Amino acid sequence: MSSFFRDLTKPFKTFSKRERYIFISASTIFFAATTGIILTTVYRNTVIQPAQGGSYTEGIVGQPVAINPLLIGGNEADRDLAKVLFADLLTLSDSYSTSSDGTVWIVSLKNDLVWSDNTPITTNDVVFTVETIQNPETRSPSANNWQGVSVVRLSEKEVEFTLKTPYAYFSETLKNLQIVPAHIFSAIPPANLHLSSYNLEPVGSGSYTFISYEKERTGFITSYKLQANPNYAGSRSLIETLTFKFYPSYNDAILAFNRKSIDGLGGIDARDIADLKINHRTYEIGIPRYYAIFLNQTVSSVLKEKAVREALTLATNKNHILKNILGDRGLIAHGPLAPYLPGYNDAAYERERFSAEEAVAILEENGWDLDPESNDLIRVKNIRGEKVRLSFDLIVPNIPFLVDTAALIKSDWRNIGAELTVNVVSVAEAQNSYVRTRNYEMLLFGNILRNSADLYSFWHSSQRFQPGLNLALYNNERVDALLDSARTEFDPIERNSSIAGIQQTIHDDYPAIFLFSPNYLYAAPKDLGGLDLEFISTPADRFERVQSWFLKTTRVFK
């Protein structure tokens, strides 16, 4: 072989210096051109595709308590982990069908489904999950969603749900049902489910499976390590390892993000975005939630006056609030439905505006004049022989952006002669002492709608008291009828007509002052691909298509 190369180079040695220079230059150009042609051909005939591999670390504020769909309530850490560890029923199903009257739903499971311990998933697991949620001894936070629903196993693959009354949004209920393994939990008394070690070491069916977790000697869980589930009912996750790290506060999580201890962090306050110092991309994702001032007319004779409610709405500068509180990272809320949900009624809000001048005119037309006996410029009115001040008490949970919102509203209303006393209370006190009892004149609070236009829980008169969510204690027979109709109407055109009517009537009645809908803010590395969500139903739904996230790419021929 060495003699071959000696023979090959003999002619080169006979070249003059100039000939050698020309030969080397020509050879370089030839190889460069050939390489360029090859690269161009490859580039033109291939495309970049996501590739499997890599690891990703998500930061979470809080602690997992029970990663068990039977027990999950409002704990966001549990919801986040359950989203990737447990598949929902519709992901596990091939198809579903509905009877003509909408009361019977039959779901057919896919073939060859298995739990992360390789035990088959069958309709026994579906029946067990629903019946355990319905069992009062379980004390499941999901129990209300399954009242009046019976479930029967038709075969190993088919299960039947029967509703007492038709429910047009039942497919969403099925979508939100995460199945648990009967072979793990059936031997445990429902009252003792919260004691099971499987709540922290779950056997699941999601896009990822549990590997291990770490905790400090104090009991604080610091991390969860998961790996891609090769038996997932959907497509296999591209990112191989997913780790969750937990922090006691957002300040700690932001510090970890800046130290690159974590890759992703969600639920960031708009005013904290500037604290993220490293190079990243911020995703702004719509979420169907809104904040409003709910007006309790049952405890305030002044709020019974529609003119007052309308004036306060006109005097609230929503654009100013959105800019100063959220940095324009969200939408103005005009009513009880997000604009990207089916049935949103643009026409109902065409005349929405801010006008302190119109607010003053409405108040004066209805007998609210500045008090001539006082220098505080607060309006008064004689009601049944008594001088009543245009003064209100507002309950605000001690959440910084809500407290700051209340301060801006107080200033807006002061400009039209209305006095607002802001009472800031802890989140727990707001829930227990005010929301549960409806013991407030005004309440600044938020509603999360999920992914449908079912407004029943928030605005039907039957939901005025706990556990209902009708925080304005709103009572309108027409709206009640439309809400009932929307729930039982399967024709989307007719259903959307009812939803449009609901929005128009609520707008005209002014039972609440709708303020804003913040975007969900998520920070991630710039090389993360596949996160292309326009809106999500809940924060945990940022993982709705986590199996499509990717960190690596490859070129493949077209």
Secondary structure, 3 states (H helix, E strand, C coil): CHHHHHHHHHHHHHCCHHHHHHHHHHHHHHHHHHHHHHHHHHHHHEEEEEECCCEEEEEEECCCCCCCCCCCCCCHHHHHHHHHHCCEHHHHEEEEEECCCCCEEEEEECCCCECCCCCECCHHHHHHHHHHHHCHHHCCCCHHHHCCEEEEECCCCEEEEEECCCCCCHHHHHHCCECCCHHHHCCCCHHHHHHCHHHCCCCCCCCEEEEEEEECCCCCEEEEEEEECCCCCCCCCCCCEEEEEEECCHHHHHHHHHCCCCCEEECCCHHHHHHCCCCCEEEEEECCEEEEEEECCCCCCCCCCHHHHHHHHHCCCHHHHHHHHHCCCEEECCCCCCCCCCCCCHHHHCCCCCCHHHHHHHHHHCCCEECCCCCCCCEEEEECCEEEECEEEEEEECCHHHHHHHHHHHHHHHCCCCEEEEEEECHHHHHHHHHCCCCCCEEEEEEECCCCCCCHHHHCHHHCCCCCCCCCCCCCHHHHHHHHHHHHCCCHHHHHHHHHHHHHHHHHHCCEEEEEEECEEEEECCCCECCCCCECCCHHHHHCCHHHCECEEEEEEC
